[in-house]
Amino acid sequence: MSPSVVVLDYGSGNLRSAERALARAGADVSVTPDLDAAGSADGLVVPGVGAYAACMAGIEALRAGPVIAARVAAGAAVLGICVGMQVLFEYGEEHGVVTKGLGLLPGAVTRLAAQRVPHMGWNTVAAPDGSRLFAGLPADARFYFVHSYAATPAEGQGLVALTGHGAPFVAAVERGTLAATQFHPEKSGDAGAVLLHNWVRQL
């Protein structure tokens, strides 16, 4: 039987490409705002595009934060993508406004320290030894990024994969059953397909 995966629909958009990519990776996928389904699925994907504050507002309106936190506490798999990764951290700062995040990972999301922002397009990722997400991928595998803000590396984040744009930032993180990517694996061609397959296979 295929593992069940819920892509959480909290109004953030960009859900269908993730749904299709996860289905190709071998998951039985549903896109839903249903918190019971989100809590009980084998895997939960938290997507996100746009502004940090808007994504947090959507999660809070759905009252999804406690469900995501309970999954992490229980050792159930969660995958955050793009802003869905960023909201897992303690807070995000955009345009001088600080928005509290879910606080499941230590550290903050701030504007990229680069001359050219947003960071948009393909880039390589320095994956850590022992990574399960990046298993079987070559060191020069490229992933698709589009963002102006990123998490800075901090103590206690787990296995952290880094990418540089101006300064190093967190491109992916793995801590127990919590995983997240700043890039869009569903838009990253063959490399993204391998990464999603690796995640689905763990469920």
C-alpha positions in Angstrom: 0.0 0.0 0.0 1.2 3.5 -0.8 1.8 5.8 2.3 -0.8 8.4 2.8 0.3 12.0 2.5 -1.7 15.2 3.2 -0.7 18.4 1.6 -2.2 21.0 4.0 -4.4 23.5 2.3 -4.4 26.6 4.5 -4.9 29.0 1.6 -1.2 29.3 0.5 -1.6 28.2 -3.1 0.9 26.2 -5.2 -0.6 22.9 -4.0 -1.3 21.0 -7.2 2.4 20.8 -8.4 3.3 19.4 -4.9 0.4 16.9 -5.1 1.4 15.6 -8.5 5.1 15.4 -7.6 4.4 13.4 -4.4 2.0 11.1 -6.3 4.8 10.4 -8.8 7.1 9.7 -5.8 4.7 6.9 -4.7 2.4 8.5 -2.2 -1.4 8.4 -1.9 -1.9 12.2 -1.8 -4.8 14.3 -0.7 -4.9 18.1 -0.6 -7.2 19.2 2.2 -7.6 21.6 5.1 -9.0 18.8 7.2 -7.0 18.7 10.5 -8.0 15.1 11.4 -6.6 14.0 8.1 -3.5 16.1 8.6 -3.0 14.5 12.0 -3.5 10.9 11.0 -1.7 10.7 7.6 1.6 8.9 7.3 3.2 12.2 6.1 2.1 15.8 6.3 3.4 18.4 3.8 3.3 22.1 4.8 3.6 24.1 1.6 4.0 27.9 1.4 4.5 30.7 -1.0 4.6 34.4 -0.6 4.9 36.3 2.7 5.8 34.7 6.0 3.1 36.7 7.9 0.4 35.7 5.4 1.3 32.0 5.7 1.3 32.1 9.5 -2.1 33.9 9.4 -3.4 31.1 7.2 -2.1 28.4 9.5 -3.5 30.2 12.6 -6.9 30.7 11.0 -7.1 27.0 10.3 -5.7 26.3 13.9 -3.2 24.0 12.2 -0.2 24.9 14.4 -0.9 22.6 17.3 -1.6 19.7 14.8 1.8 20.2 13.1 3.5 20.5 16.6 1.8 17.4 17.9 3.0 15.4 14.8 6.6 16.5 15.4 6.3 15.6 19.1 4.9 12.2 18.3 7.6 11.4 15.8 5.2 11.6 12.8 6.6 12.8 9.5 6.3 16.5 8.5 7.9 18.1 5.4 7.9 21.9 5.1 8.5 23.4 1.6 9.6 27.0 0.9 7.7 29.3 3.3 6.3 26.1 4.7 9.8 25.5 5.9 10.3 29.1 7.1 7.3 29.0 9.5 8.8 26.1 11.3 11.4 28.4 12.8 10.9 30.7 15.8 10.1 33.9 13.9 10.4 35.7 10.6 11.2 39.3 9.9 9.9 41.0 6.8 10.0 44.7 6.1 10.8 45.4 9.7 7.8 43.4 10.9 8.5 40.4 13.2 6.0 37.5 13.0 6.1 34.6 15.4 6.6 31.2 13.8 5.7 27.7 15.0 9.0 27.5 16.9 9.6 23.8 16.0 13.2 24.7 14.9 15.6 27.1 16.5 16.6 30.2 14.7 15.1 33.0 12.6 14.1 33.8 9.0 15.5 37.1 7.8 16.2 38.9 4.4 19.0 37.4 2.4 22.3 39.3 2.7 22.9 39.5 -1.1 23.1 42.2 -3.7 20.6 40.5 -5.9 17.3 39.5 -4.2 15.2 37.5 -4.7 17.4 34.4 -5.0 15.7 32.9 -8.0 16.7 29.9 -10.1 18.8 26.8 -9.9 21.5 26.3 -7.2 23.5 23.4 -5.7 23.1 22.3 -2.1 25.8 21.2 0.3 24.1 18.2 1.9 25.4 16.9 5.2 26.8 13.4 5.8 24.1 11.0 6.8 21.3 12.9 5.1 18.3 10.7 4.1 16.7 13.4 2.0 19.7 13.7 -0.3 20.6 10.0 -0.4 21.7 8.9 -3.9 22.0 12.5 -5.2 25.2 13.8 -6.7 27.0 16.7 -5.0 26.3 18.9 -8.1 22.6 18.2 -8.2 20.7 21.5 -8.6 17.4 22.6 -7.1 15.0 25.4 -7.9 14.9 28.3 -5.4 12.7 31.5 -5.4 12.9 33.5 -2.2 14.1 36.7 -0.6 14.3 35.5 3.0 15.9 32.4 4.5 16.8 30.8 7.8 20.3 31.3 9.2 22.1 28.3 10.6 21.9 27.9 14.3 22.6 25.3 17.0 20.1 22.5 17.4 18.6 22.6 13.9 19.6 19.0 13.2 21.2 18.0 9.9 21.4 21.2 7.9 22.1 21.5 4.1 23.5 24.8 3.1 23.4 27.0 0.0 25.1 30.3 -0.5 23.6 33.5 -1.9 25.4 36.4 -0.5 25.9 34.4 2.7 25.2 30.8 3.6 21.6 30.0 4.5 19.7 26.9 5.4 18.6 25.1 2.2 17.2 22.0 4.0 17.0 20.6 7.4 16.4 17.1 8.9 15.7 16.6 12.6 14.2 13.3 13.4 10.9 13.0 11.4 10.8 16.7 10.7 12.2 17.7 7.3 12.1 20.9 5.3 13.5 22.4 2.1 13.8 26.1 1.2 13.9 25.1 -2.5 10.9 23.6 -4.3 11.5 19.9 -4.8 8.3 19.7 -6.9 9.9 22.2 -9.4 13.4 20.7 -9.2 13.2 18.1 -12.0 14.9 14.8 -11.5 16.8 15.8 -8.4 13.6 17.0 -6.7 11.9 13.8 -7.7 14.6 11.7 -6.0 14.4 13.8 -2.9 10.6 13.4 -2.6 10.9 9.7 -3.3 13.5 9.5 -0.5 11.0 11.2 1.9 8.0 9.1 0.8 10.1 5.9 1.2 10.8 6.8 4.9 7.0 7.0 5.8 
